[in-house]
Amino acid sequence: MHLSKEDFFVGNYVNVDLDKLKAAKSALSAYEKQRKTIISQLNSAVNTELGWIGDDRTSFDMKWNSMFAADGFLNIAGESIAGYRNLISKAYELYKKAQSEAVEQASKIK
């Protein structure tokens, strides 16, 4: 899907709520931190063997550890969340700069 600049414009201006972008960025950062903590706690609990031995434990460990591999679900999901946070952060910075420049240019109009 290709979006053109016309898809983002309403009339002759873009209306962006910087506070909402900043709040989204903060929420994503908090979610990432909470997610990492929960995954760490869960991993620690699972790795405490509690005397479970046998083929089923070995099979479980292989599947469990695959989630933490570089191409595993947990890492891919984490990278996706970080990418979205980075996108929101960049959008915030660009729109903040654009608004500042617009105010500066408007103040020069006589």
ABEGO torsion letter per residue (X at the ends): XBBBAAAABBEABBBBBAAAAAAAAAAAAAAAAAAAAAAAAAAAAAABAGGBBEAAAAAAAAAAAAAABAABAAAAAAAAAAAAAAAAAAAAAAAAAAAAAAAAAAAABX
